[in-house]
């Protein structure tokens, strides 16, 4: 007897097969039970008839949801069934009869669902999101490999501040004093470009931000690219090509899952170079016209980003922020020393920032002054400053948040659904 996956049913039409999975749903009449089975590759309707089933039909008729089973039967094409095929069952073994599943068909609040995240992940919606996430990450890796980048795995324990020192998770590192959970792999990627030219990393990052917005997690995954002999304009062009590649390939491959999520993909089809480009000063003009009282020198907040992105039909770069609101390593603007050569890429439809990037400061003296100005310890950055002594070159890079990008692609209201086990200000369980 052929053991197969539900996804392989088209190859086994008319044949008798065995599948292993879980009862996702069921309904029964007196003579026929209809089980919706899930095996990780897909779902199918399994039909168990009292007259032809050799086993204990009454037990099957009342089988609790999420019970694990091994079912055998004939694969029959049926366009009205999930997946387009049915399994006409002639044998079914119960591996484990489930207790009453706590997540029923009724509405549940977010706290209940998050407390039961380990079970919520089985739901069709969450399965669809995780499949889209898998495709997105795969296409991220493909883009970098096809464009001659080398993967560099950067450390999670660091002794340097990559972004804002106020949102670091710190811990004691044996007898060496304080170390921090990484906010970014960027500084280490910069070291690698001098040997490899173009590099990227993909891994978890940590921000101890006391924020409860729909866009924030304390632990999230970020992909970062760093490129030697790249200036600001080169950086933006690469980001345009990168975002276009991952969005278009993901929506093409995951059309069925996005349909299940009721995501209208027509806006996503518009994602193609060139993206819109707006200076920080122009962004403030837009915000003032929309009634905001934001002052020059302030960073844009989530509400500001929402206002701006709702005015554009595809991603928009906000360029050249004030130096005082950006990280120490960003390249000083050659004509406006109070600004830096950087850009945040905002996703449309109100989703806001998905990428932060900049040209890096390649001048030793300017970088050292910036470290002092931001009251950082130069000794901790000795190795980073060394990079400006031995063959320094113009270079640039960026980081894209996987969860925020996935939230945009899937059309989700909150980033907490984009990662299997979200970590937020008041949540570290399960």
N, C-alpha and C positions, 0 to 999 in steps of 0.2 A: 504494500500500500504506500502511495506517495505522500511523504510529509512535505508540506509546502507552506508558504506565506500567503495571506489573503491577497497581497499585492500581485501575486503570481497566478491568480485565478484565470486570467485570459489565456495563459499557456496550458491550462488543464481543463478546459471546457469539455463536459461530458465524461470526465474521468472521476474516479473515486480517490479522494485525498484525505489527509489528516491535518488538522490545524490545532495549534495550542494557543490559548488566549484567555480572555476574561469576558464575563457577561456585562456588557455596557448598558443594556436595556432589555426588557422583555414584555411581551403581552401574550395572553393565552385565552383560548376558547375551550370548550369542552373537549374537542378532539384534536386541536392543533395548537402548538406553542411556537411563537416566533421569538427567537433570541437574536439580539444584535451582539455579535461577537467582535472583539478588538484584539489584535495580536501585535500591535506596534508598527505593523506595516500598513494597516488599513482596517476597515470595518466591513462586515457582511451580515446579511440576514441569514440565520440558520433556521430551517423549518423542521420541527419535530412533530410527526404525526403519531397519534396514539395507536392506530391500527398497524403501522409498519415498524414502530420503534420497539426494539427487543428489550430495552431496559425499563427501569422504574419510572414510567411516564409522570406519575403524580409528583414525584420528587423534582423532576425537571420543570414541571408546570409551575412550581413554587420556588424555583431556584433564586436565592437572593442576588441582588446586583453585586457585581465585582467578584463573584465566585470565579475561581479559576477552573478551566475545563480543557479536556482534549476531545475534539469532535471529529468524527469521520463521516463522509458522505460524498454524494455526487455533486459536482459543480455544474450549475445550470445558469445560462445567461438570462437576466431579467432586468430590463432597463429601469424599472420602477424601484428597484432595490438599491440600497447604498452600495456604491462601487460598481453597480451594473451586473452583479452576479449574486446567486443564492447558493447556499449549501443545503442540499436535501439530506438530512442526517439519518444515518442508520445505526450509529453508535456514539455514545457520549459518556466519558468518564469524568467524574468530578474530582479534581485534584484537591481543592479546599473549598468548603462551603463558607462563604463570607458571613460575618456578622452583619447586622443592619448597617448599611453604609450611611455615614452621617451627612453627606452632601446629597440631599434629595433634589426633586424637581422644583421645589418652592424657591422663592428668592432668598438669598442669604446676604448679609451685610459684609463689607470688606474685611472687618476685623475677624469675623468667623472664618471667612475663606482663607485669610492669611494665616490664622492659627492652624488651619488644616491644609496648609499649602502642599504638604507631602501627599495629600489625597486629591486636592484640587487640580494638581498637574495631570490627572487622568481625564479631565473633562475635555470634550471636543474643542472648545475654544482655546484652552491652554495648549493642547496638543498642536493645534494649527499654529499658534504663536511660536512654539518651540521649533517647529519645522521651518518656519520662515527665518528664525534666528540662525538655525543651522546653515541654511542656504546663504544668508547674508555673510556670515563669517567665512564660509567657503569661497565666496566670490571676492571677499576682501583679500584673502590669501592669494587667490588666482591673479588678481590685478598686480600685486606686488611681484609675484614670481615671473609673470609674463613681461614685466617692465624692468627686469634685471636688478631687483632689490634682493638683499640677503637678510634672512631672519636673524635677529640678535635677541637673545633672551636676557632681559635686563633684571637687576636685582630688585627684590621686594623690600628687603632691609636696606635702608640708606642712611647716610649721615649728613646729607645735604637737603636743603629745601628747594623743591623745584618750582613751586607756585607760591601760595600764601602761607606764611608760617603760623597763622592763627588757626588753620584747620588741619593740623598734623595729628595723626595718631602716634604717640610716642611710647616706647617701652625700654626697659633696662636690658642691655645686651651684655650679659656676663659681667666682666670687670672693665669693659670699655666705655661705660657710661650710656648715655641716651642714644638710641637709634630710632628711626621712624619708618612707618609703613609707607611705601612709595606713593607719591602723588602723580608721578610721571616717570617714564623711562627715558625721557628726552636727553638729559645730560649725558647719560651713558651711551645713547645712540650717537651723540656728537663725537664721542671718542672713537667710535667704530668707523665713521665715514672716512677717516684718514687712511684706513687700510682697505676699505671695501667700497667707497664711493657713495652708494645708495643702500640704505638699510631700513628695516622696520622691526617693530616689536608688537606683540599682541598679548595682553595679559591683564590681570586685575590691578586696579588702582584704588586708592583709599583717600577719602576727604572727610574730615571730622567737622562737617558743616552742620550747624544747628538750624537746618532748613527742613520745612515740611511741605515744600511745593510739589506739584505733580511731576517735576522734572528732576528731582534730586534723589540720589541714593548715596549711602556712605561707602559702599563697595560696588564698583562697576568695572566693566571691561572697556579698555581703550586700545585702539590701534594707532600707532604713531609711525610716521615716516620722517626720515632725515636724509638730506641730499647735499653732497659737496658741489661747489661751483654752481649753486642755485641762488638766484636773487629773488626779491619779493614777487615780481611778475611771473617768474618761472614757477614759483610755489603755488600761486593762485591757479595757473593753467593746469598744473598737475592735479590739484584738488578738484577742479571742474571735471576733468577726465575720470578721476577716481570715483567721485560720487555718482556720475552718470553711469559708469560701468556697474557699480554694485547695485544701484537702484534698478536699472533696466534689466539686468540679468536675474535679479531676485524676483521682480514682478512677473517676468516671463515664466520662470520655473515654478513659482508658487501661486499661479493664478487660482487654482482650486482652493487653496488654504485662505487666500485673501478674500475670495468669494464667501467662504464660511464665516469670515470675520466681518462681512458686509462692508468691506473697504472699496470705495470707488477709486479705481486706479487711474482714471482719466487724468487727474492732476499730476500723478507721478509720471505719466507718459511724456509730460512736457519738460521733464528734467533732462536738459542737454545744454552743452556749451553754446554761447557764453552765458554765464550767470550774471545777474545784476551786480553792479559795484557802486557802493555809496560810501562817501567819506564819513568819518565820525561827525564832522561839523554838519554835513548835510543830514545825517540821521537826527541830530538835535533839532534842526529846522523842521523836519517832518514831525517830530514829536511835539514841538511847540505849537505847530498848526493843529495838531490833534488834541490840544489842551493840556499837555504835560508841562510841568514846571521844572523839569530836569535842568541842572546847571552844568556848564562846561567843566570838565574835570571829573565828573561822576561816571562810573561804569554803568552800562545799560543793564537794567533788571529784566526779569522775566516778562513783566507787563509791557515794558518798552519794546522788547523783542516781538511780542505778540502783535502789538500795534503795527510795527513795521512790516512784519511778514504777511499780515493780512492785506497789505497793499500790493503785493507782488505775486505772480503766478508761478514762480520757480525760485530756487535758492538765491540769496542775496548776500554778498560780502559787505561787511562794515569795516572799513579800512582806517588805519592810522589813528589809533586811540592815543589819549594823553599818556605819557610815560609813567605818570604817578599811579595809574590804576592797572598797570600791566607788570609782568614779571621782569626781573632784573636783567635777564639774558637777551632781551629783544633789542634789535638794531636801532640805534638812534636815527631818526629821520634826517637826511642830509640837509634839508632846507628848513626844517622846523624842529629844533632840538628838544622842544617840549613834548614832541610826539615820537612814536616808534613805528617802524615798518612792520605792521602786523595786520591781521584780518581775522574776524570771526565770521564763520559761515552760518547763516540762519536759514533753517528749513521753512518753506511756506506753510500756509494753512494754520498759522499760529503756533507752530512747533518750536521755533526759536533755535538757539545755538546748537549745532551738532559738531562743529569743528572750531578749534582755536589754533592759529598758526602764526608764524612770523619768520622774518629773516633774523638770524642770530647775530649778536654783536661779536665781530671777529677782531676788534682792536683791543689789545691787552689793557691799555691804560683806561680806555672808556669803560670796559667791563669791570675793572677793579674799582673804579669810582662808583659805578652803579651798585656794586656789592656793598660798598661803604654807605652809600646813600640810603640803602634799604636796611641798614643796620644788621647785615649778615656778617658772619665770622669768616674773613678771608682765608684763614688756615684750613677750614673745612672744604674750601673750594680750590685748594692748591692744585689738585690734579686737573680740575676743570680749566683753571687759568693756564696751566701748562699747554693746553691745546692751542692757545693763542701765541705760543712761543715757537713752536716747531711746525712750520709750514702752514700757518693760518690761511684760510681761504674764505671767500663769501660762501655762506651756507644757510639753508633754510629747512624748516620742517613744520609739521602739524600733527595734531591728535584728533581723532574722531571717536566719539563715544558710541559704542555699539548699542547700548540700551536706548539712548535718545533717538538714534537713527532708526532702530527697529520700531520704536513707538510711532514715529512719523510714517514709516512704510506701512505699518499695520493699521494706522488710524486710531491708536489707543488714546484714552483720556489720561492715563497715568502710567508712569514709567515702571511702576512696581510689577506689572504683568509681564515685563520683557525679560526678566531674569528668573531662573528656576527658584531661587530662594532669596528674596530681596532683603537687603539690610538697610534699615532706615533709622531715623533719629530715635524712635521708640520701638524698634523691632529688630531683634536678633534671633528669633525663634520662628519656625524650627530650623 
